[in-house]
């Protein structure tokens, strides 16, 4: 395992390295779908609070948690969203926790339940990364930690941030579905990290079960997630739910074929895996942004389309 660097690196360079470890492009382009889905399904839409909490979740919570994970992993090879991770410095551990704590304060105006969800996500991130618990090194505990922190809880927080509404039955179904969709590609990202993970003694899902099971897991989790999410959306907006189900199924089949080709290779390369993750996530996020605009923009043109799609 690489040591935390103690070389005399200029402070501005260290700060830039810390910003890189937040992996903000990864947070916004890959992990934002869950929060956006929550906002889409809210009948009310408080634009200001939704934007504030979107930035809070993805910059302070996810960014801080990612830097916290990088501190303990000390990777020398590619990691999700960062092909050449710079060395960490001792102060970065405290800074990563500071960001998350600031985010917890920003969450306070959203109410007790929102804060509880935020705090629970923080706890799962710590359990995931910390050497004293190291859920990341256990195949199913890692799925629980990532599933709740970046999927289930985040859908609910997006829903609350948009409209401060009571949580209906449908949103719990959607939260479960989105969680499965996000988790479906999680073991895939472990394929190119196996050497680093084995050095740390981590028994990740990919190491424990191998490429074939990773492929089976993707198919089971992704299409089950699409089915649940479609069902939940249909309970509110039938046409939108069916559109999501059709789009999600097509994307899933494309990704499944690409994943089969990747599995056949002797070694999984970073670039192919990241293209797959970005492609899937951007399709999901783009769908949600367009439908959010249709539902909440207030434009006469958009309203006529929204009335047909969401009516």
N, C-alpha and C positions, 0 to 999 in steps of 0.2 A: 504494500500500500504506500502511495506517495505521501511524503510528509507535508504538513502545512508549511508553506514557504516563509522563511525568515530573512530573505534577502532584502537589501535596501532598494525597494521599488518606490519610485516617486508616488506621492499621495494621490495625485490626479490620475495616474495610471491604475493605482489600486482601486480607486472609486469607480473608474470605468470598468475594470474587471468585475467588480461587484454588480454593477448594472447589467453586464453581460450575463451574469449568473442568475439574474431575475428571469431571464429568458422571456421577455415580454411578448415578443412575436408569437411564441409558443402559447402563452396564456390567452392572447387575444384571438388568434386564428384557429387554435385547436380546442381550447377548453372553454370558450365563451358560449358554446351552443346551449349548455344546460341553463345558464342564467337567462339567455334570450328566450328560450322556450317558456320559462316561467313567466316572463313579461308578456309574451304573446298570448297566453291563456288567461291573463287578467282582463276583466271587462273594463276596469279603470286603468288609467296610465298617467302616473305622475312623472313627467319627463325628467324634471330636475333630480328628484330622489333616485330615480332609476339609473340615471347616468352616474350620479355620485357613488351609489353602491356598486354599480358595474365596475367602476375604476377601483373602488375599495377592494372588492373581491379579487379582481384579476391582477392588480398591481401590488397591493399590500399583503393580502392573504396568500394568494397563489405565488406571487413573486417572492415574498418573504419565505414561504415554505420551500420553494424550489432552491433558493440560496442556502437555506438551512440544510436541505438534503445534500447539496453539493459540498458543503463544508464537511459532512461526515463521510461522504463517498470518496472524495478526493480523486476523482476519475482522471486518468491520463489519456483516455481515448474518447471517442465521440459519445455524447449523451443527447437526449431528446432536445432538439432545437439548438444544439451547440456542438459543432463538429470538433473544434479544438478548444476545450475549456481551459481558461487560464487558471493558474494556481490560486488557491484561497489563502487569506491572511487571517491571523487570530481574531482581529476585531470584527470580521465578517459574521462570525457566529452570533455575537451580540446584536449586530445590526440587523440580521435576519429576524431575530426575535422582536426587536424594536419595531420593525415594520408591521409585523403581525399584531402587536399590542396596540399600535396607533390605529390600525384597522378596526380593532375591537371597539375602540372609543368612537370611531366614525359610525359604527353600526348601532350605537346606543339609541339614536332617535327612531329607529325602526321598531323598537319594542322588544319585550323580553324573549319572545320565541325566536325572533330573528337573531338576537344576540346569542341565544343558546345554540342555534344552528351554527353560527360563526365559530363559537368557542369549541363546539364538538368537532368541527372540521379542523381547527388548529390542533386539537388533541390527537386526532387521527394522523395528521401530518407528522407530529412529533413521534408517535408510536411507530410510524412507518420508517423514519430515518434514524432515530436515536440509537446509538450502540447498546444502550441498556435494555431496549425492547426489540428493536430491529425487525419490525414486521415486514419490511421490504425483503428480508431473506427467507420468508415463509410464503409459499405459493398462495394459500387461501387467505391468510391474514392480510397479505398485501392487497388482494382483491377487495377485501372488506374496507380497508383504509382508503384506497383510491376511489372505490365506488361511492362511499358516503361523502368523502370530502370534496371530490370534484364533480360528482354526479347528483346523487339524491338530494343532499342538503342544498346544493346550488340551485337546482330547479325551484325548490321551495323558497329560497331567498330571493330569486328573481321575481317570483309571483308576489311575494309580500312587498318587495321594493316598488313594484309597479303600481300597486293599488291598495295595499294594507287590508286585503280582504280576508274573510274566513277561508280556511282551506277546505275546498270541496273534495268529494271522493275522487273525482276525475284527475285532480292534480297529483294525488298519490300514485295513481296508476301510471301517469306520464313520467313522474319522477323515477319510478322503478324501471320503466322502459328506456329512458334516456341513460340511466346508469348502466344498463346492459349494453347499450350501443357504445358508450365510451369505454367500457371494460373490454369489449370484443377485440380491440386493437392493442390493448395494454401488453399482453404477452408477446405480441409481434415485435414491439419495441425492445424487448429483452433479447431478441435473437442475435443482434450485433454486439451486445454487451456481455455475452456469456464469459468471456475471458476475464474481464474486469470483475464481474460478480463472483466468479470462482476464486479469484485471488482474495476477495474479502470473506469468503466462506458463506456467501449468500446462496440459498437454495431457491432460486426464483422459479416461477411457473415454467418458463422455457427450459431451464436446466433440468428441473425435476421430471417433466413429462415429454420433452422433445418436440420437434417441429410438427410431427403429424398431429399430435394432440392440440398444439397451438392452432392448427388449421381447423380442426373439429370444433374447438372452443369458439373460434371466431364465428363460424357458421351458426352454432347454437345460440350464442349470446347476441349476435347482431340481429338475426332474424326474429328471435324472441323479443328483443328490445323494440324492433320496428313494429311488431304486432301489438305489444302492450301500448306503445306510444300512440299508434294509430287508433286503438280502441279508446284511449283516454281523450284524445282530441275529438274523436267522433261524438263523444258524449256532449261536447260543447258545440262543435262545428263539423257537421257530417262531411261536407264536400272537402273542407280543408284536411280532415283526417284521412279521407280516401286518397287525396292528392299526395299527402305525406307518405302514406303506405305504398303507393305505386312508385314514387320517387325513391324512397328508401330501399325498396326491394331491388330496383334496377341498379342503384349504386352498390348495394350489397353483392349482387351477382358479379359486377365488374371487379370489385375489390377481391372477391373470393377467387376469381380466375387469376388475378395478378398474384395473389398470395400463394396459390398452387404453384405458379411458375417460380416464385421466390423460394418455396420450400424445397423444390427440386435441386436448387443450387447447393454446392458443397459448403458454401459460406455465405451468410446473409450480409449484404453490404448496407452500410448506414444510409447512403443516398436513396436506395430503392425503398427502404422502410419508411424514411421520412417523406418521400414523395407520396407514398400510399396513405400515410397518416394525414398529411396536409390536404391531399385530394379529397379524402372522405370527409374530413372536418370542414373544409371550406365549402363543400357542397351542402352540408348540414347548416352551417352558419349563414350562407348566402340565402338559402331557402327561408330561414327564420327572419333575416333582416328584411327581405322583400315583403313577407307576410306581416311583419310588424309595421312597416310603412303603410301597407294597405289598410291595416286595421286602425292605426292610431294617428295617421298623419293629418287627418281633417281635410285633405284635399278633395274637391268635388269629383275630380277624375278618379282618384284612388277610392273614394267612398262608393262609387257605383260598382267598381270591381269587388270591393270588400263586401258590399251588400249581397252580391251574388255568391261569393266564395264562402262568406262567414254567416250568411243569413240562415 
